[in-house]
């Protein structure tokens, strides 16, 4: 099996996990708020990263001074990205956010394939574009009003490829567990301060009600899913990985229907067709 195919399989599994993220978050946020949901999930994830790093003797990787530039830049861009998203969510809707943040696919293509000359097969490029169109059809709300919150999230989408770039570079020096453990440990205090400033204090009963969902988010999204994300970045192009995230909204619609009883609109169902077709093209082997 080629590294490219391994990356595609990792992205397929990752898409299933990530599709549950908004569903679990909606429930958790109803108890403790958005920033506190993020904070507690990171705390849970950090515990697992420390255990994993200890068992696999990963702490020795932190002695590699060559890795720190990429580790610190990864932490900076990821923390800034989520800060912008949470700030933007104060002024816009979840639907608008989902549409705009997916535009990281466009920015990835512009940065790495147009300006950076990162190679990408024509067939895969066509698949990426089709997937992008399908995802936008699924996600675009009936009323789309652009405001300052949208601008903040657009900025987050614009810097997302840089976060992926430095994660990809850091992976040459460190394991996925070390990268994620480092960025979680360094970024967590900043997120915790924001949660304390901008959200009310969490009540103990509310925390207990949210805990099962926080555990699922922390373990499956911020640990397992993120490890798969970095390993996929290590094996294939940033643009292709970003494009395959177009599978997430389709799966979210499916799971939300059964778990939350949310019935998708006809427009959203129609959007599934180009996502599936584009996904087929982007993972199709190209003959030399």
C-alpha positions, 0 to 999 in steps of 0.5 A: 500500500502506498503512502498516498493510499494510507493517507486517504484511508486515514482521512476516511476514518478521520472524517467519520470521527470529525463528523460527530464533533458538532453533534457532541459539541452542541450537547456539551455547549448547552451545559458549559458553553463553547470556550469551556467545552474547548478547554475541558476537552483539551484538558482531557486530551492532554492527559491522554497525550502525556500517558501515550508519550510516556508509554511510547518514550516520546518525551525524548523527542522534545530534546530535538532543538530542530523541532521547536521552530515548527512546534511553536509555529504550529501551536501559534497558528492553531491557537490563533485559528481557534481564537478567531473562530470562537471570537467570530462565533459571537457575531455570526451563525454556526452555518456561516462558520462551517461554510467559511472555514471550509474555504481553507481548501481554496486557500490551501490550493492558492498557497501550495499549488498555485504560489508554492508549486506543490504538485497535484494531479489534474484529476485530483484537482478536479475532484477537490473542486467538485468536493468543495462545491458539494460541501458548500451546497450542503452547508450554505444557509438560506440567508447568508449575511456577511458580518465582522464575525464572518470576517474573523472566521474567514481569517481563520480559514486563511491561516489554517493552511499555515497550521497544517504546513507547520504540523507537516514539517514538525512531523519530520522531527517528532511523532504525532503524539508529541506534536499534539501534546506540545501544542495542547500543553502550550495553547491550553492556558490561553484558551482557559483564560479566554473561557474565564474572561468571556463565559460565566463560571461553570456549575458543578451539576452542569459539568457532570452533565457535560462530562460524557460528551467532553470525554468523547470529544477529548478522546476521539476528536482531540486525540485519535482524530488529530493523530490521524490528521497529522499522519495523513498530512505526513503522507499526502498533500495539504490541499488533498487532505483539506479537500477530503474534509468535504466528507465531514458535512455529509456524514454530519448530516447523516448522523445528526438525522439519527441522533438529533432528529435533524432532517436535512434539506433537499439542497443538502441532500443534493450536495452529497452527490458532488461530494461523493463523486469528488471523493472518488476522483481525488482518491482514484490512482493516476496511471503514469 
